[in-house]
């Protein structure tokens, strides 16, 4: 495990604190181009690939997530040594064991290079101490493979994720505004409705053949959070009928919404982007973490131009302590989606940041 000093240096460098990045530079407005934009963008300050979903086998249910973060330190141009930390790669992986009401999670961090930590610029190809996420072109659509194992957390998985729908470009042409200023934005696309198959192992048990559904987000940006934002609430939901729902909001310290957005795409249909004023999050039942003492809404009522929905966590305790990698504590977990009549219509992930402490980027 890296030392606290090395982690603090990596994070300070990664988020451009004095390392030559503009504080609120706008991302390039060029049209997204694939497969190039499946890969890393090392000239941008921060970037992440975020895979979440559910797995099933013999009436058992699990949630899973694996996220890779790439952050530029701003030192690569000036440094000539191959040991210079031009990029820092970190990752989180977790399994929500619904049956046993347990979240298993682990994290890793390393500077890029030497085959230990890599993020290809040509296509999605990420590796960090043996954890992997790679994309291969299937006929017209993406096919991903991801694997991770943690002896300390007692999980291992090896999964193939097949796209069943085209790439979902978020925001206006892939530019997703994340605050009142147009400079507060990211480049953002999703791959929802990924068909999953593979194996899952828990503790020392034999691997289990599993199937499921997943969602992939890829974002990159040079922007910082607005000064009045403490964190965000976000959902990515795969509906049973094949549709995809995204909704998010940036939140002030008093719980009010600073900015919001999202999208809805029916199966094989056109994407409907949401204006900030048309999305609202209303918190319902809360759960208080015994570890961090943070209080999280584990139920939400969310209104969008595509309808009103309820989101309910399948397990209250899905808090991740990532202070040994990205420096934050946040809640991220498998949740169910309900329509306005209370009918279950899908599953996906809910993410909430800035509840234990203000999210510092």
Secondary structure, 3 states (H helix, E strand, C coil): CCCHHHHHHHHHHHCCCCCCCCCCCCCCCCCCCCCHHHCCCCCCCEEEEEEEEEEEECCEEEEEEEEEEEEECCCCCCCCCCCCCCEEEEEEEEEEECCCCEEEEEEEEEECECCCEEECCCCCEEEECCEEEEEEECCCCEEEEEEEEECCCCEEEEEEEEECCCCEECCECCEEECCCCCCCEEEEEEEEEEEEEEEEEECCCCCEEEEEEEEEEEEEECCCCCCCEEEEEEEEEEECCCCEEEEEEEEECCCCEEEEEEEEECCCCCEEECCHHHCEEEECCEEECCCCCCEEECEEEEEECCEEEEEEECCCCCEEEECCCCCEEEEEEEEEEECCCCCEEEEEEEEEECCCCCCCC
